[in-house]
């Protein structure tokens, strides 16, 4: 038996960060439309994460939870079954306290359980459990039985096929998200290393050794996150720092600035700076002292000198 989350509740969980919600919601919705099953994504506390038509309680479940006041048993049942699935690490089939066939399987990310998927609200050929036959309040004796008969039937083979479909699709989504998150963390760490170590002769081999990754993996992570290669990021960082030093330390020799941005050879640094900046370091520094002409006036004066 499923239990809904409190209206308007939101839970910032690891699972919610990993799952592409629109994709999973579409999967759940199509399964609900095709088979009449209710499919739900739960966090580790048993709270539903994704809303939508695939998550609507059946009339039978609403009667059990609201008219018979058994919502607490639904909660206890789901938590208990989730714990069993988590311990086993595989899908777990069971019959809930209200006589419905359900299944739950853990979602694993890096071998750690991050949540669960529940499939249920369908019936076998069994009848309603005897302790649910007693009418309560405004619930007529036949209303519960009628609601039970409205539920879709499901064989064990059908349920197994649905679970396998969900396992494959959700595993693909999780794996993709985990790989993307790892590459982002790797790229962020490398960018920080470049910023803090650009005054040294940093090489791709140094990064590969430090992070235990191949050069191709490092470049792929950087390109996916920044759109640039290691050599481009290193050059940009060195150039930016060189410009700042030339501006903020006008008395510092060019040779010293070259050393502080990772160049042992000042001539090579000058060629590097001219290639990327268009002028030599010395010229760049000298031009910093010149006031910029006002718009239009400089062009007129320049044309006058040419005449």
RATASUL-V778299 format. One record per residue. N is the residue number from 1. PHI is phi in whole degrees, 0 to 359 (none if undefined). Layout:
BEGIN
N;PHI + N;PHI
END
This chain:
BEGIN
1;none + 2;273 + 3;234 + 4;279 + 5;283 + 6;302 + 7;304 + 8;77 + 9;284 + 10;221 + 11;232 + 12;276 + 13;246 + 14;299 + 15;298 + 16;296 + 17;286 + 18;279 + 19;279 + 20;282 + 21;298 + 22;298 + 23;293 + 24;291 + 25;298 + 26;296 + 27;298 + 28;300 + 29;296 + 30;292 + 31;295 + 32;297 + 33;290 + 34;282 + 35;241 + 36;78 + 37;277 + 38;258 + 39;242 + 40;221 + 41;258 + 42;243 + 43;276 + 44;293 + 45;268 + 46;84 + 47;263 + 48;288 + 49;254 + 50;259 + 51;273 + 52;136 + 53;294 + 54;289 + 55;246 + 56;290 + 57;293 + 58;289 + 59;298 + 60;298 + 61;293 + 62;295 + 63;295 + 64;295 + 65;284 + 66;263 + 67;284 + 68;267 + 69;57 + 70;246 + 71;301 + 72;296 + 73;289 + 74;296 + 75;298 + 76;299 + 77;296 + 78;296 + 79;296 + 80;295 + 81;292 + 82;296 + 83;298 + 84;296 + 85;297 + 86;293 + 87;294 + 88;281 + 89;76 + 90;220 + 91;296 + 92;232 + 93;262 + 94;199 + 95;248 + 96;285 + 97;297 + 98;265 + 99;88 + 100;265 + 101;278 + 102;216 + 103;212 + 104;219 + 105;222 + 106;281 + 107;265 + 108;250 + 109;231 + 110;55 + 111;69 + 112;248 + 113;286 + 114;244 + 115;166 + 116;218 + 117;241 + 118;252 + 119;233 + 120;186 + 121;63 + 122;223 + 123;240 + 124;271 + 125;272 + 126;284 + 127;260 + 128;294 + 129;306 + 130;304 + 131;288 + 132;258 + 133;282 + 134;289 + 135;294 + 136;221 + 137;63 + 138;273 + 139;281 + 140;284 + 141;302 + 142;270 + 143;295 + 144;293 + 145;295 + 146;295 + 147;295 + 148;296 + 149;291 + 150;287 + 151;290 + 152;290 + 153;270 + 154;210 + 155;273 + 156;299 + 157;295 + 158;297 + 159;298 + 160;297 + 161;294 + 162;297 + 163;297 + 164;294 + 165;300 + 166;294 + 167;298 + 168;295 + 169;291 + 170;291 + 171;297 + 172;298 + 173;297 + 174;297 + 175;300 + 176;297 + 177;293 + 178;294 + 179;299 + 180;298 + 181;296 + 182;296 + 183;294 + 184;295 + 185;297 + 186;296 + 187;297 + 188;297 + 189;294 + 190;292 + 191;298 + 192;293 + 193;297 + 194;298 + 195;296 + 196;274 + 197;237 + 198;289 + 199;273 + 200;243 + 201;286 + 202;290 + 203;234 + 204;299 + 205;298 + 206;298 + 207;293 + 208;299 + 209;290 + 210;294 + 211;257 + 212;64 + 213;234 + 214;284 + 215;304 + 216;293 + 217;295 + 218;296 + 219;295 + 220;296 + 221;296 + 222;294 + 223;293 + 224;292 + 225;270 + 226;249 + 227;80 + 228;229 + 229;274 + 230;301 + 231;297 + 232;293 + 233;295 + 234;295 + 235;296 + 236;298 + 237;295 + 238;294 + 239;294 + 240;299 + 241;292 + 242;297 + 243;299 + 244;294 + 245;294 + 246;297 + 247;279 + 248;275 + 249;232 + 250;296 + 251;267 + 252;286 + 253;299 + 254;301 + 255;300 + 256;290 + 257;296 + 258;301 + 259;296 + 260;282 + 261;244 + 262;94 + 263;245 + 264;281 + 265;257 + 266;296 + 267;292 + 268;295 + 269;298 + 270;297 + 271;295 + 272;300 + 273;296 + 274;295 + 275;300 + 276;268 + 277;256 + 278;95 + 279;222 + 280;286 + 281;303 + 282;295 + 283;295 + 284;301 + 285;294 + 286;296 + 287;291 + 288;294 + 289;276 + 290;275 + 291;290 + 292;286 + 293;293 + 294;291 + 295;303 + 296;91 + 297;293 + 298;296 + 299;295 + 300;294 + 301;295 + 302;296 + 303;294 + 304;294 + 305;293 + 306;295 + 307;289
END
